[in-house]
Amino acid sequence: MEENIFIFKKLKVYQKSLDLSITIIKLLKPIPYEYQSIRSQLIRAIISISLNIAEGNGRNSSKEKIYFYRIAKGSAFESILLFEIFYQLNIINKDKRKEFRGEIKEITKMISGLIKYHK
């Protein structure tokens, strides 16, 4: 029964964004105290991606689904800026930055695909 209700769990974009959330939380765990608020904001933005995909999937109309998928996409873009701040502060290296940007790029493309599908 649960699998029929929570279809979003089968979406690759949901799984990918959830995995990225866990990776980022682990990566930024040992961050200096003075950057904790930025860390917290980045984690909220990253988690917001999968949360809004799940919430959109639970909505009945395509219009409602698209609304939440767009919020998820916005959260992905927000996370890019926040991750860039950590790069500029030399908290993460160039390779991690490139890897993160690639993951977010792929996730946003997948979200765009969801939006197009529901239009």
C-alpha positions as CSV (number, residue, x, y, z in Angstrom):
1,M,0.0,0.0,0.0
2,E,2.8,2.4,0.9
3,E,4.5,2.1,-2.5
4,N,1.3,3.2,-4.2
5,I,0.9,6.3,-2.2
6,F,4.6,7.4,-2.1
7,I,5.3,7.2,-5.8
8,F,7.9,10.0,-5.5
9,K,10.3,7.5,-3.9
10,K,10.6,5.8,-7.3
11,L,11.6,9.1,-9.1
12,K,15.3,9.1,-9.9
13,V,15.4,12.9,-9.3
14,Y,14.0,12.4,-5.8
15,Q,16.6,9.7,-5.0
16,K,19.4,11.7,-6.4
17,S,18.5,14.9,-4.5
18,L,18.1,12.9,-1.3
19,D,21.5,11.3,-1.8
20,L,23.1,14.7,-2.4
21,S,21.5,16.0,0.8
22,I,23.2,13.3,2.8
23,T,26.5,13.8,1.1
24,I,26.5,17.6,1.7
25,I,25.5,17.2,5.4
26,K,28.4,14.8,5.9
27,L,30.9,16.9,3.9
28,L,30.1,20.1,5.9
29,K,29.8,18.5,9.3
30,P,33.3,19.7,10.6
31,I,32.8,23.3,9.5
32,P,34.1,26.2,11.6
33,Y,31.6,27.7,14.0
34,E,31.5,31.1,12.3
35,Y,30.1,29.5,9.1
36,Q,27.4,27.5,10.8
37,S,24.5,29.7,9.7
38,I,25.6,29.4,6.0
39,R,26.0,25.6,6.5
40,S,22.5,25.5,7.9
41,Q,21.1,27.5,5.0
42,L,22.8,25.2,2.5
43,I,21.5,22.1,4.2
44,R,17.9,23.6,4.2
45,A,18.2,24.5,0.5
46,I,19.5,21.0,-0.4
47,I,16.9,19.2,1.6
48,S,14.2,21.5,0.2
49,I,14.8,20.0,-3.3
50,S,13.7,16.5,-2.3
51,L,11.0,17.8,0.0
52,N,9.3,19.8,-2.7
53,I,9.6,17.0,-5.2
54,A,7.8,14.7,-2.7
55,E,5.2,17.4,-1.9
56,G,4.6,18.1,-5.5
57,N,4.1,14.5,-6.3
58,G,1.5,14.3,-3.6
59,R,-0.6,17.0,-5.2
60,N,-3.6,16.2,-7.3
61,S,-3.5,18.8,-10.1
62,S,-0.6,19.3,-12.6
63,K,-0.7,23.0,-11.7
64,E,0.0,22.2,-8.0
65,K,2.7,19.7,-8.9
66,I,4.5,22.2,-11.2
67,Y,4.4,24.8,-8.4
68,F,6.3,22.6,-6.0
69,Y,8.7,21.3,-8.7
70,R,9.6,25.0,-9.4
71,I,10.3,25.6,-5.8
72,A,12.5,22.5,-5.8
73,K,14.4,23.9,-8.8
74,G,14.7,27.3,-7.1
75,S,16.2,25.6,-4.0
76,A,18.7,23.9,-6.3
77,F,19.8,27.3,-7.7
78,E,20.0,28.7,-4.1
79,S,22.3,25.8,-3.1
80,I,24.7,26.7,-6.0
81,L,25.3,30.1,-4.5
82,L,25.7,28.8,-1.0
83,F,28.1,26.2,-2.1
84,E,30.0,28.8,-4.1
85,I,30.4,30.8,-0.8
86,F,32.1,27.8,0.8
87,Y,34.4,27.5,-2.2
88,Q,35.3,31.2,-2.0
89,L,36.0,30.8,1.7
90,N,38.4,27.8,0.8
91,I,36.2,25.4,2.9
92,I,35.7,23.1,-0.1
93,N,38.1,22.5,-2.9
94,K,37.7,23.0,-6.7
95,D,37.0,19.3,-7.3
96,K,34.1,19.2,-4.7
97,R,32.7,22.4,-6.2
98,K,32.8,20.9,-9.8
99,E,31.2,17.7,-8.5
100,F,28.5,19.5,-6.7
101,R,27.7,21.8,-9.6
102,G,27.4,18.8,-11.9
103,E,25.0,17.0,-9.5
104,I,22.8,20.1,-9.2
105,K,22.9,20.6,-13.0
106,E,21.6,17.1,-13.5
107,I,19.0,17.4,-10.8
108,T,17.7,20.7,-12.3
109,K,17.4,19.2,-15.7
110,M,15.4,16.3,-14.3
111,I,13.1,18.7,-12.4
112,S,12.6,20.6,-15.7
113,G,11.6,17.3,-17.3
114,L,9.0,16.8,-14.6
115,I,7.7,20.3,-15.1
116,K,7.4,19.7,-18.9
117,Y,5.7,16.4,-18.4
118,H,3.0,18.0,-16.2
119,K,2.4,20.9,-18.5
